[in-house]
Every structure is written in structure tokens, then in C-alpha cells.
């Protein structure tokens, strides 16, 4: 399986580390011999149709700050690489842009139009145009997979799509953003919003500019992806009514605790798509702490099912990309 990897930040590098550490059992278990034939980062690119040395890729990035430091480097435009280099899969893990979806949108659509299967952990294009991207992939006869966009390493999308197969999911609600959940947990322990935010930054859970998390954009994007993929809706970010946690106060926390409740940023699909701080009982399965994500699916026949797990992290997201690679490899073997 030949792979073009676009984006070589934390997630991209962890994908390569995972392929290095699991090369033997990937072949033994799935008959997979992944071969990365091109890598692009923000400063350069490198191509080898016979396959790149994965350890040399990591070393080049570490010592020279770009994969362009691998050998002579290719210095090719990303679109040119997607169009001209033979590969079965394009893995797109560039940074998320929820305003215009670029450069991920162009990378993904170019790959699909050129007959490449696509795996992405980039929420931007999916939040803005998932229904049309799914249609484009179906029209071109390729697979579009995005397990890592929701739940990181926790298989939330797969759980809904496969484990509840044969049932009908009528609604779902849950915590889709680990950063806000960590901040709310620390506030429950007595910290102010500002102190909890600073703690999250120090721990590496929050970005220097955390507005995508604390103002609800990230949870809204994940909600859109779930609504489209799990429930067959055709929605985008503009269809979500969302509010973040910026205005949650210490008094709000105290009042919730008096009622044996916690406050969580809950994303839900019942009666429209909403994201908002919500009081939920302490004994609710969704009332998890720290950076955990949790989603409860309400099904027509089997009732409520909850899945809980870590929602972020480079290696966790890389493991989701690997799940998608295995699925595509198995699907290719059936053709």
C-alpha cells in the first residue's frame, strides 16, 4: 500500500512512528506493507516512488525542521505530488481551519478527483462540507475515512456505525472536547476559569490561543461530523447553535455541586444540533473528568449505550489513522 502523507506535525510524525513500531505485526495480521512514497510539510516535501526510510524522515524533521531536509528533497507543490505520484491512499493531517477549511479542502478534493482513497484527521473540511465530500468520494469510487476527527483514539464513529448496526440511532449527546472538560473539572475543584485555563495551557491541553476549544467551535465541528456520518444528516457548521464555556463561573459550579450535578460542555443531536454548558447529574455516565470524551447513543431498540475514552493526543489520533488504513486495505482486498 503506497501512501502520500500531507502534514508532518505531531500527528504525522506519530503515524510514522506507529508504522515503524508495528511493521511486522501489520503484515502478519493484515497482510499490509505500508510504503510512504511522499511526505509534505509546511516547509518542504520529499518523494521516493520506491518508499522513504521512515527513521530518516523523523531524523530530518528533528534536525532540519522539515522533511525537505531528507536527502535532496523534492520541493514539489502538494497538488502536483497528489496528481503525479502513484499511491493508493492520501493521508491528510494538516492543521484544522474551521473558517475556510484550507489547505485541507484542496488536498482532499484533489486526492479524491485523482482516484486516491483519503484518510484525514482534519476537522475543517469535514465540518464545512462533509456531505459534498462524501458524494464526491462515492462518485469517484474511492473511500473517505476520518476516524481521528472525533474522539482521537477512542473509536466513537466506528462504535456508532458498526457496533449498533441493525439498530437505529435516534439521538446522541456527549462531551467531544477534552480541553474544555479539563478546565471544567479544575473549576469544580475550586479554581477560577482563568486559573483553570492557565493550568490547561501549562499541561499542554490548551493552545496558546484556545478560542476554538473554549468557545465551542471544536465541539461543534465534531458534532457536525457525527451528525452526518452516524445519522445521515446533511449539515454543516452553520446548522449548529453553539456556546462555549467562557462565561461559566465559580458560582455556577458551586450551585451545580449543591444539586449533585456537574457542568459539562454537552454536544447533542436531539431537537437540533446544539453545544452548550449543561448541568448533568453526577451519576450520569457522561459526567467524566479530566480530558476524557464520552458519548451516549440512544437507539430505537437497544436503548442507551455510552462510550468513554481519551479524546486527543498525537499518538491516539495516529492510532485512529492506522485503523482507517487497515479498513481501506481490507476493503481493497475484497475487490
C-alpha positions as CSV (number, residue, x, y, z in Angstrom):
1,X,0.0,0.0,0.0
2,X,1.6,3.3,-1.2
3,X,0.8,6.3,0.9
4,X,1.2,10.1,0.4
5,X,1.4,11.8,3.8
6,X,0.4,15.5,3.8
7,X,1.3,17.2,7.1
8,X,4.2,16.2,9.3
9,X,3.5,17.8,12.6
10,X,2.7,15.9,15.8
11,X,0.1,13.6,14.3
12,X,2.1,13.0,11.1
13,X,5.2,12.1,12.9
14,X,3.3,9.8,15.3
15,X,1.8,8.0,12.3
16,X,5.3,7.3,11.0
17,X,6.4,6.1,14.5
18,X,3.5,3.8,14.7
19,X,4.2,2.3,11.2
20,X,7.8,1.8,12.3
21,X,7.0,0.0,15.6
22,X,4.2,-2.1,14.1
23,X,5.6,-3.1,10.7
24,X,5.9,-6.8,11.5
25,X,2.5,-7.4,13.0
26,X,0.7,-5.2,10.4
27,X,2.0,-7.7,7.8
28,X,1.3,-10.8,9.9
29,X,-2.2,-9.7,10.9
30,X,-3.4,-7.8,7.8
31,X,-1.0,-8.5,5.0
32,X,-0.1,-4.8,5.0
33,X,3.2,-3.4,3.9
34,X,2.6,0.3,4.1
35,X,5.1,2.3,2.0
36,X,5.2,6.1,2.3
37,X,6.2,7.4,-1.1
38,X,5.8,11.2,-0.4
39,X,5.6,13.5,2.5
40,X,4.8,17.2,2.6
41,X,5.1,19.6,5.5
42,X,4.8,23.4,5.6
43,X,8.4,24.0,4.6
44,X,9.2,21.3,2.0
45,X,8.5,17.9,0.6
46,X,10.3,14.6,-0.3
47,X,9.3,11.9,-2.8
48,X,10.6,8.4,-3.4
49,X,8.5,6.0,-5.5
50,X,10.3,3.1,-4.0
51,X,9.4,4.2,-0.5
52,X,11.0,6.6,2.0
53,X,13.1,5.4,5.0
54,X,10.8,6.2,8.0
55,X,13.6,6.8,10.5
56,X,15.4,9.1,8.2
57,X,12.2,11.1,7.8
58,X,11.9,11.6,11.5
59,X,15.6,12.5,11.8
60,X,15.3,15.0,9.0
61,X,12.3,16.7,10.7
62,X,14.1,16.8,14.0
63,X,17.4,18.1,12.8
64,X,16.4,20.3,9.9
65,X,12.8,21.3,10.8
66,X,11.4,19.9,7.6
67,X,11.1,16.7,5.6
68,X,12.7,18.8,2.8
69,X,15.9,18.1,4.6
70,X,15.7,14.4,3.7
71,X,18.3,13.8,1.0
72,X,18.0,16.4,-1.7
73,X,14.2,17.0,-1.0
74,X,11.6,17.1,-3.8
75,X,10.4,20.7,-3.4
76,X,7.3,19.9,-5.3
77,X,3.9,21.6,-4.8
78,X,1.5,19.4,-2.8
79,X,-1.2,19.4,-5.6
80,X,1.5,18.3,-8.1
81,X,2.5,15.5,-5.7
82,X,-1.0,14.2,-5.3
83,X,-1.7,14.3,-9.0
84,X,1.6,12.8,-10.2
85,X,2.7,10.3,-7.6
86,X,1.1,6.9,-7.7
87,X,-0.5,6.0,-4.4
88,X,-3.5,4.1,-3.1
89,X,-4.0,6.4,-0.1
90,X,-3.5,10.1,0.7
91,X,-3.3,10.8,4.5
92,X,-4.2,14.4,5.2
93,X,-3.2,15.7,8.6
94,X,-2.6,19.4,8.1
95,X,-3.8,21.9,10.8
96,X,-7.6,22.5,11.1
97,X,-9.1,25.7,9.7
98,X,-12.8,26.0,10.5
99,X,-13.3,29.2,8.6
100,X,-12.3,28.1,5.0
101,X,-11.1,24.6,5.5
102,X,-7.8,25.2,3.7
103,X,-5.3,23.8,2.8
104,X,-7.1,20.5,3.8
105,X,-10.1,21.1,1.5
106,X,-8.0,21.4,-1.7
107,X,-5.7,18.5,-0.7
108,X,-8.7,16.2,0.0
109,X,-10.7,17.1,-3.1
110,X,-7.6,16.9,-5.3
111,X,-6.9,13.4,-4.0
112,X,-10.4,12.2,-4.5
113,X,-10.7,13.5,-8.0
114,X,-7.5,11.7,-8.9
115,X,-8.8,8.4,-7.6
116,X,-7.0,8.3,-4.3
117,X,-8.5,6.9,-1.1
118,X,-8.3,9.6,1.6
119,X,-7.8,9.4,5.4
120,X,-7.9,12.7,7.3
121,X,-7.7,13.9,10.9
122,X,-8.5,17.4,9.8
123,X,-11.9,18.6,11.0
124,X,-12.1,21.8,9.0
125,X,-13.1,20.4,5.5
126,X,-15.5,17.9,7.1
127,X,-17.2,20.5,9.3
128,X,-17.7,22.8,6.3
129,X,-18.5,20.3,3.5
130,X,-18.8,16.7,4.6
131,X,-22.0,15.8,2.7
132,X,-20.4,17.0,-0.6
133,X,-17.1,15.3,0.2
134,X,-18.9,12.0,0.8
135,X,-20.7,12.4,-2.5
136,X,-17.5,13.3,-4.3
137,X,-15.8,10.2,-2.9
138,X,-18.7,7.9,-3.9
139,X,-18.8,9.4,-7.4
140,X,-15.1,8.8,-7.9
141,X,-15.3,5.3,-6.4
142,X,-12.9,5.9,-3.5
143,X,-13.1,5.7,0.3
144,X,-13.0,8.7,2.6
145,X,-12.3,7.9,6.2
146,X,-11.9,10.2,9.2
147,X,-11.9,8.2,12.5
148,X,-9.4,10.6,14.1
149,X,-11.5,13.7,13.7
150,X,-13.9,12.7,16.6
151,X,-12.6,11.1,19.8
152,X,-9.0,10.8,18.8
153,X,-8.0,7.2,19.6
154,X,-11.5,6.4,21.0
155,X,-13.5,4.7,18.2
156,X,-16.6,6.8,18.7
157,X,-17.6,6.9,15.0
158,X,-16.9,3.1,14.5
159,X,-18.8,2.2,17.6
160,X,-21.9,4.0,16.3
161,X,-21.5,2.8,12.7
162,X,-20.7,-0.9,13.4
163,X,-21.5,-1.9,17.0
164,X,-25.0,-0.5,16.7
165,X,-25.5,-1.9,13.1
166,X,-29.1,-3.2,12.7
167,X,-30.4,-0.7,15.3
168,X,-31.4,2.9,14.6
169,X,-29.7,5.7,16.5
170,X,-32.4,8.3,17.2
171,X,-30.1,10.8,19.1
172,X,-26.8,11.2,20.8
173,X,-25.2,13.6,23.3
174,X,-21.8,13.9,24.8
175,X,-18.5,15.5,25.6
176,X,-16.5,16.0,22.5
177,X,-13.7,18.3,23.6
178,X,-11.1,17.2,26.2
179,X,-9.7,20.7,26.8
180,X,-13.0,22.2,28.0
181,X,-13.7,19.1,30.1
182,X,-10.3,19.5,31.8
183,X,-11.0,23.2,32.5
184,X,-14.5,22.5,33.9
185,X,-13.1,19.7,36.0
186,X,-10.5,22.0,37.6
187,X,-13.1,24.7,38.2
188,X,-15.2,22.1,40.0
189,X,-12.1,21.6,42.2
190,X,-12.2,25.2,43.1
191,X,-10.1,27.1,40.5
192,X,-11.4,30.2,38.7
193,X,-11.9,30.0,34.9
194,X,-8.7,31.9,34.3
195,X,-6.6,29.8,36.7
196,X,-8.1,26.6,35.2
197,X,-7.3,27.8,31.7
198,X,-3.7,28.6,32.6
199,X,-3.3,25.2,34.2
200,X,-4.6,23.6,31.0
201,X,-2.1,25.6,29.0
202,X,0.8,24.5,31.3
203,X,-0.3,20.9,31.0
204,X,-0.4,21.2,27.2
205,X,-4.1,20.5,27.0
206,X,-4.9,24.0,25.7
207,X,-3.3,26.0,22.9
208,X,-1.8,29.5,23.5
209,X,-4.9,30.8,21.7
210,X,-7.6,28.5,23.0
211,X,-10.8,30.0,21.5
212,X,-11.5,27.1,19.2
213,X,-11.9,24.9,22.3
214,X,-13.4,27.2,24.9
215,X,-15.9,29.0,22.5
216,X,-17.3,25.7,21.3
217,X,-16.0,25.6,17.7
218,X,-14.2,22.4,18.0
219,X,-17.1,20.5,19.7
220,X,-19.5,22.0,17.1
221,X,-17.2,20.7,14.2
222,X,-17.2,17.2,15.7
223,X,-20.9,17.3,16.2
224,X,-21.4,18.1,12.5
225,X,-19.2,15.2,11.5
226,X,-21.1,12.8,13.8
227,X,-24.5,14.0,12.7
228,X,-23.6,13.4,9.0
229,X,-21.8,10.1,9.4
230,X,-23.8,8.5,12.2
231,X,-27.3,9.8,11.5
232,X,-27.2,10.5,7.7
233,X,-27.9,14.2,8.1
234,X,-26.6,16.8,5.6
235,X,-25.5,19.6,7.9
236,X,-22.5,22.0,8.3
237,X,-21.3,24.3,11.0
238,X,-23.9,26.9,10.2
239,X,-26.6,24.4,11.3
240,X,-25.2,24.2,14.9
241,X,-26.3,26.5,17.7
242,X,-23.2,26.6,20.0
243,X,-22.0,28.3,23.1
244,X,-18.6,27.7,24.8
245,X,-17.6,27.7,28.5
246,X,-16.1,31.2,28.7
247,X,-19.0,32.5,30.8
248,X,-19.2,29.6,33.3
249,X,-18.4,31.0,36.8
250,X,-17.3,29.5,40.1
251,X,-20.8,30.3,41.4
252,X,-22.3,28.2,38.6
253,X,-20.1,25.3,39.7
254,X,-21.0,25.7,43.4
255,X,-24.7,25.7,42.6
256,X,-24.4,22.7,40.4
257,X,-22.5,20.8,43.1
258,X,-25.2,21.6,45.6
259,X,-27.6,19.8,43.4
260,X,-25.2,16.8,43.0
261,X,-24.6,17.9,39.4
262,X,-21.6,18.8,37.3
263,X,-21.3,21.2,34.4
264,X,-20.1,19.8,31.2
265,X,-19.9,21.2,27.6
266,X,-22.5,18.9,26.0
267,X,-22.9,18.5,22.3
268,X,-26.2,16.9,21.2
269,X,-28.4,16.0,18.2
270,X,-31.8,15.9,19.9
271,X,-34.2,18.7,18.6
272,X,-31.5,20.3,16.5
273,X,-27.7,20.4,16.8
274,X,-26.5,22.2,20.0
275,X,-23.3,22.7,22.0
276,X,-23.7,24.4,25.4
277,X,-22.6,24.1,29.1
278,X,-25.1,21.9,30.7
279,X,-25.8,20.6,34.3
280,X,-25.8,16.9,34.4
281,X,-26.2,14.5,37.3
282,X,-23.0,13.2,38.9
283,X,-24.2,9.6,38.3
284,X,-24.7,10.2,34.6
285,X,-22.2,8.1,32.5
286,X,-21.3,11.3,30.7
287,X,-20.1,13.0,33.8
288,X,-16.4,12.1,33.3
289,X,-13.5,14.2,34.4
290,X,-10.2,15.4,33.0
291,X,-9.6,15.2,29.3
292,X,-11.9,12.3,28.7
293,X,-14.5,12.3,26.0
294,X,-17.8,10.5,26.4
295,X,-20.8,10.0,24.1
296,X,-24.2,8.4,24.8
297,X,-26.1,7.0,21.9
298,X,-29.9,6.5,22.2
299,X,-31.1,3.7,20.0
300,X,-34.5,2.6,19.0
301,X,-34.1,-1.0,20.2
302,X,-31.1,-1.3,22.4
303,X,-31.6,1.8,24.5
304,X,-28.6,3.9,25.6
305,X,-25.0,2.9,25.0
306,X,-22.1,5.1,26.2
307,X,-18.5,5.0,25.0
308,X,-15.8,6.8,27.0
309,X,-12.1,7.4,26.2
310,X,-9.3,9.8,25.7
311,X,-10.2,12.3,23.0
312,X,-6.9,13.8,21.9
313,X,-3.2,13.3,21.6
314,X,-0.8,12.7,18.7
315,X,-0.4,9.0,19.2
316,X,-4.1,8.5,19.9
317,X,-5.0,10.2,16.7
318,X,-2.3,8.4,14.8
319,X,-3.8,5.1,16.0
320,X,-7.2,6.2,14.5
321,X,-5.5,6.9,11.2
322,X,-3.9,3.4,11.3
323,X,-7.4,1.9,11.9
324,X,-8.6,3.6,8.8
325,X,-5.6,2.4,6.8
326,X,-6.4,-1.2,7.9
327,X,-10.0,-0.8,6.9
328,X,-9.1,0.5,3.4
329,X,-6.5,-2.3,3.0
330,X,-9.2,-4.9,3.9
331,X,-11.7,-3.3,1.5
332,X,-9.1,-3.2,-1.3
333,X,-8.5,-7.0,-0.7
334,X,-12.2,-7.7,-1.3
335,X,-12.3,-6.0,-4.7
